[in-house]
Amino acid sequence: MATRGSIASSPQISTKSAIQSVPMKIKRMDLEARTLPPAQKATLLAKLREYKSDLNVLKREAKKILASNDPFSARDELLNPGLVGRHLGPGLDQRDRLMMATDRMNQTGERIKESRRQLNETEEVGVNILQDLQLQHQTLLHTQHTIHGVADGIAKSRRLLSSLSQRFERHKYIMGGIIAVCLLAILFIMHVKSGH
């Protein structure tokens, strides 16, 4: 009887440890998935909901199996001492069900690992995209600085042209005044000479 109890306890222990470790993995994956872009996040969150549902089904099934897999409990012995010998046949069936639940749990674990791998790949793609965006941001900043430099140069050129235009206007008036004075001087000299 003791050997049968030890045989049954090995799958029970592995099932319990698997059931306890999976929710933390799902929670971590959920947190990582929520940091991704919306399109990828929606797909991964849907998968995680499916895994949570599978896990809840497996938990209920394992709980039933584990609860019914203890034929030598004090309660059963006190209430129905004659049933102790009859539990050996169904116990094997329960052990098989427990093994099947453990296998399903392992399959769920594998699917979680695969989803985690996809999540890591998606995260790597996201990091590459962020690096590309950072590089493009720096290029845009450099272009913006260049444009500001060109705009400053154009503004200086406009001011210089405006200043030259104003000087040209002033020089034009000065030259016109000098020409007018020269013409008056010539006319005055001609008038003086014609008067003699």
Buried (B, 14 or more C-beta within 10 A) or exposed (E): EEEBBEEBEEBBEBBEEBBEEBBEBBEEBBEBBEEBEEEBBEBBBEBBEEBBEBBEEBBEBBEBBBEBBBBBEEEBEEEEEEEBEEBEEEBEEBBEBBBEBBEBBEEBBEBBEEBBEBBEEBBEEBEEEEEEEEEEEEEEEEEEEEEEEEEEEEEEEEEEEEEEEEEEEEEEEEEEEEEEEEEEEEEEEEEEEEEE
